[in-house]
Amino acid sequence: MEKKSIDWANLGFGYVQTDKRYVANYKDGAWDAGTLTEDATITMSECAGVLQYAQTIFEGMKAYTTEDGRTVVFRPELNAQRMVDSALRMEMPPFPVERFLDAIEQVVRANYAYVPPYGSGASLYLRPFMFGSGPVIGVKPSTEYQFRVFSTPVGPYFKGGAKPLTIRVSDFDRAAPNGTGHIKAGLNYAMSLHAIVTAHDEGFDENLYLDAGTHTKVEETGGANFLFVTKDGTIVTPKSGSILPSITRRSLMYVAKEYLGLKTEEREVMMDEVSEFAECGLCGTAAVISPVGKIVDHGKEICFPSGMTEMGPITKKLYDTLTGIQLGRLEAPEGWIREIKIK
Ligand SMILES: *Cc1c(COP(=O)(O)O)cnc(C)c1O
């Protein structure tokens, strides 16, 4: 199958409609067989649970081409399991892990022409999501749901080098203790939009959210987990029940320990100790790691020794090792790379 003629390297992160998407519907207590469709639109009740009470969850992952030409996805069963966890917290019927993996495979295969070639830095972003489609007016879970997976090609995250970010400590909270911060629910993003728009207006790239209970501990940004590097080379990531368990962060912690022989700690990180770290990065599917050069805490600047021009040396090693594993240049741990056979 021919690839599309797209200027892969200059694609941004935006929606480009591709040929086919997967749809399954839940009704009368069961999921239907599911199918691929060319219809990129959704028609539903004006009273759908998602429209009235935001009953919706999602995932984000990428398909890409390895050095030896295979089409692969990275640890998709972790996305499948996380979506089950999100569904249970939102009183939605989980979409079975095996069916999730099959849906991903079908969508990648059907849109193979949009999977960017090796070396372009681009990838095919996959967006599984599920929402309450049946009518609800009294506050309760919907009785009908739709699960979909669409794909959209996205460009390289770092165009012309990874420039370190400047972020601010937000006065807004992202997630309540015992709330929904640990699941991938659309509602966590709806309520973060005001904080991100005002951060951008004030010249910051992102918000650092503190724990909502005490405002003393580092949680995460709107869409990425923190990794810090201590002056003696230990990798530290915040531990909290209201952080979204990033698959990239979990993979980087493994890589730090098993591939790079570094010490790793998942523990509470006090805002007060952040100025003592040597490097800071944000991890998520989109960028793998974005370096942070500066954190502004109500006028007080914390400038990391790694500076504002390039990634810190250990952040760079982590980035190179994980992307090397993903792209097939380094041997992957068992089960991390799932090949999608294109027939
Ligand atoms: C999706 C997401 C992340 C990153 O998770 P990955 O699995 O690494 O893509 C981090 N924080 C939040 C709030 C998220 O929604």
The ligand as an SDF file (V2000), in Angstrom:
LIG
                    3D

 15 15  0  0  0  0  0  0  0  0999 V2000
   -2.2160   11.3590   29.2230 C   0  0  0  0  0  0  0  0  0  0  0  0
   -1.6670   12.1080   30.3690 C   0  0  0  0  0  0  0  0  0  0  0  0
   -0.3070   12.0190   30.7460 C   0  0  0  0  0  0  0  0  0  0  0  0
    0.7080   11.2540   29.9450 C   0  0  0  0  0  0  0  0  0  0  0  0
    0.4710    9.8710   29.9060 O   0  0  0  0  0  0  0  0  0  0  0  0
    1.1770    8.9440   28.8180 P   0  0  0  0  0  0  0  0  0  0  0  0
    0.5580    7.6110   29.0630 O   0  0  0  0  0  0  0  0  0  0  0  0
    2.6150    8.9480   29.0800 O   0  0  0  0  0  0  0  0  0  0  0  0
    0.8440    9.5270   27.4830 O   0  0  0  0  0  0  0  0  0  0  0  0
    0.1040   12.6910   31.8760 C   0  0  0  0  0  0  0  0  0  0  0  0
   -0.7550   13.4580   32.6000 N   0  0  0  0  0  0  0  0  0  0  0  0
   -2.0560   13.5800   32.2600 C   0  0  0  0  0  0  0  0  0  0  0  0
   -2.9420   14.4350   33.1030 C   0  0  0  0  0  0  0  0  0  0  0  0
   -2.5570   12.9100   31.1480 C   0  0  0  0  0  0  0  0  0  0  0  0
   -3.8380   13.0370   30.8190 O   0  0  0  0  0  0  0  0  0  0  0  0
  1  2  1  0
  2  3  1  0
  2 14  2  0
  3  4  1  0
  3 10  2  0
  4  5  1  0
  5  6  1  0
  6  7  2  0
  6  8  1  0
  6  9  1  0
 10 11  1  0
 11 12  2  0
 12 13  1  0
 12 14  1  0
 14 15  1  0
M  END
$$$$
